[in-house]
Amino acid sequence: MKRSFKDLSAAEVLALAISLEEEDGRLLGEFARLLRPNYPRAAADLDTMRKEEDSHRHRLVELFRCKFGDEIPLVRRQDVRGFVRRNPLQSVRPWDVQRVRRQVALMELETQRFYTRAAELTSDAELRQLLGDLAEAERRHEIIAGQFDPTNQAQSEQEAEAETARQLFVLQVIQPGLVGLMDGSVSTLAPLFAAAFATRESHPTFLVGLAASVGAAISMGFAEALSDDGSLTGRGHPFLRGLICALMTLIGGVGHALPYLIPHFWTATIVATAIVVVELIAIAWIRNRYMDSPFSTSMVQVVFGGALVFAAGILIGSS
């Protein structure tokens, strides 16, 4: 059963503060470890804050020894009603530097407010003095947290972190998505149009296109997920990459298979061909937007490859 804060002794309140400083220090250290490979400056700021938390913990422990002895009671945040909550690390994922910055600023603000409010509510002079000292220490923490807030960053630092975030987004989302879209849009052309010109019927063609798309999505998803675990390349979680790749492969293939739900064969074929053109333009645009590939060059490369596969499908189906 949770206890009320007003029922805690001065020793228990101090033990609670020590527990809080220990947990916050561990969180800051973990945030720093996770951000260090891609955001070394932010990780360095977190390391500085962690050292501050550790020094406060040392002072709190020394104060406890002086007042109450060496045996610190086990009093945790979750044991006290109304105490400061800390969201689990999983809630901050993905490890976006701005989200971590906001989380750290909130941590320090919450702790300072808690101690201030607790000091106002207690009538015990000794406990009130203790809580006031803790609140003052947390106000100093809050100043550091305020400097850590994204709005107080230097413009050059913001730009550097934004560029790193963009590179990670390209590496972890755009690349597997683009690979899937290209495979789904191009590799399924041959079986789809081979079936179309072999049968001259919409429904069988749709089934072939759907089967080719689903098969390609499963194959590409597993291939991307098993290519590496992301620990060395920074490409992110393999399951997420595989899922993105599979979904985009499916979208790319089903996109030009859906028109064959239209009963009239030639109408469906014209619509499917138009969709193929749109898909190839979209691929060229994504390469230009995120891969810094010239749009004209991308169009030539993508359209040329797509046209070869398209022609192969028609020739095979018409033979």
Residue pairs with C-beta under 8 A, 6 or more apart in sequence:
2 78
2 79
2 80
2 81
3 79
3 80
3 81
4 80
4 81
5 13
5 80
5 81
5 82
5 83
5 118
5 121
6 121
6 122
8 16
8 75
8 80
10 67
10 68
10 124
10 126
10 127
10 130
11 64
11 67
11 68
11 73
12 73
12 75
13 118
13 127
13 130
13 131
14 60
14 63
14 64
14 67
14 68
14 130
15 64
15 72
15 73
15 74
15 75
16 75
16 76
16 77
16 80
16 83
17 60
17 115
17 134
18 57
18 60
18 61
18 64
18 72
19 74
19 75
19 76
19 77
20 77
20 84
20 111
21 53
21 54
21 56
21 57
21 60
22 57
23 77
23 86
24 53
24 86
24 107
24 111
25 50
25 53
25 54
25 57
27 86
27 89
27 107
28 46
28 47
28 49
28 50
28 53
28 104
29 46
29 47
29 50
30 89
31 43
31 46
31 92
31 100
31 103
31 104
32 43
32 44
32 46
32 47
32 50
33 43
34 95
34 100
35 42
35 43
35 46
35 95
35 97
35 100
36 43
37 234
38 97
38 164
38 168
38 234
39 97
39 161
39 164
41 157
41 160
41 161
42 97
42 100
42 101
42 161
45 147
45 148
46 100
46 104
46 148
48 144
49 104
49 141
49 144
49 145
49 148
52 141
52 144
53 141
56 137
56 141
60 134
61 72
64 72
77 83
77 84
77 85
77 86
83 114
84 110
84 111
84 114
85 110
86 107
87 103
92 99
92 100
92 103
96 165
97 161
97 164
97 165
98 150
98 161
98 165
101 148
101 149
101 150
102 149
102 150
104 145
104 148
105 145
105 146
105 148
105 149
107 145
108 138
108 141
108 142
108 144
108 145
109 142
109 145
111 138
111 141
112 135
112 138
112 139
112 141
112 142
115 131
115 134
115 135
115 138
116 135
118 131
119 128
119 131
119 132
119 134
119 135
122 128
122 131
146 152
150 158
153 161
168 234
168 236
170 290
170 291
171 233
171 234
171 235
171 236
172 230
172 234
172 235
172 236
172 240
172 241
173 236
173 244
174 286
174 290
174 291
175 235
176 224
176 235
176 241
176 242
176 244
176 245
176 248
177 244
177 245
177 247
177 248
178 248
178 283
178 286
178 287
178 290
178 291
179 220
179 224
179 245
179 248
180 217
180 220
180 221
180 224
180 244
180 245
180 246
180 247
180 248
180 249
180 250
180 251
180 252
181 248
181 249
181 251
181 252
181 279
181 282
181 283
181 286
182 252
182 283
182 302
183 216
183 220
183 249
183 252
184 213
184 216
184 217
184 220
184 248
184 249
184 250
184 251
184 252
184 253
184 254
184 255
185 252
185 253
185 255
185 256
185 276
185 279
185 280
185 283
185 306
186 252
186 305
186 306
186 309
187 212
187 216
187 253
187 309
188 209
188 212
188 213
188 216
188 252
188 253
188 256
188 257
189 256
189 276
189 306
189 309
189 310
189 313
190 309
190 310
190 312
190 313
190 316
191 208
191 209
191 212
191 313
192 205
192 208
192 209
192 212
192 256
192 257
192 272
192 313
193 310
193 313
193 314
193 317
194 312
194 313
194 314
194 316
194 317
195 204
195 205
195 208
195 209
195 317
196 205
196 260
196 265
196 269
196 272
196 313
196 317
197 313
197 314
197 317
197 318
198 316
198 317
198 318
199 205
200 265
201 265
202 260
202 261
202 262
202 263
202 264
202 265
202 268
203 260
203 263
205 257
205 260
205 265
205 268
206 257
206 258
206 260
206 261
208 257
209 253
209 254
209 256
209 257
209 260
210 254
210 257
212 253
212 257
213 249
213 250
213 252
213 253
213 254
213 257
214 250
214 253
216 249
216 250
216 253
217 246
217 247
217 249
217 250
217 253
218 246
220 245
220 246
220 249
221 242
221 243
221 245
221 246
221 249
222 242
223 245
224 238
224 241
224 242
224 244
224 245
224 246
225 238
225 239
225 241
225 242
225 243
225 245
226 238
226 242
227 238
227 241
228 235
228 238
229 238
230 236
230 237
230 238
230 241
235 241
252 279
255 275
255 279
256 272
256 273
256 275
256 276
256 279
257 272
258 275
259 268
259 269
259 271
259 272
259 275
260 268
260 272
261 268
262 268
262 271
276 306
276 310
280 299
280 302
280 303
280 306
281 299
283 298
283 302
284 295
284 298
284 299
284 301
284 302
284 303
285 295
285 298
287 293
287 298
287 302
288 294
288 295
288 298
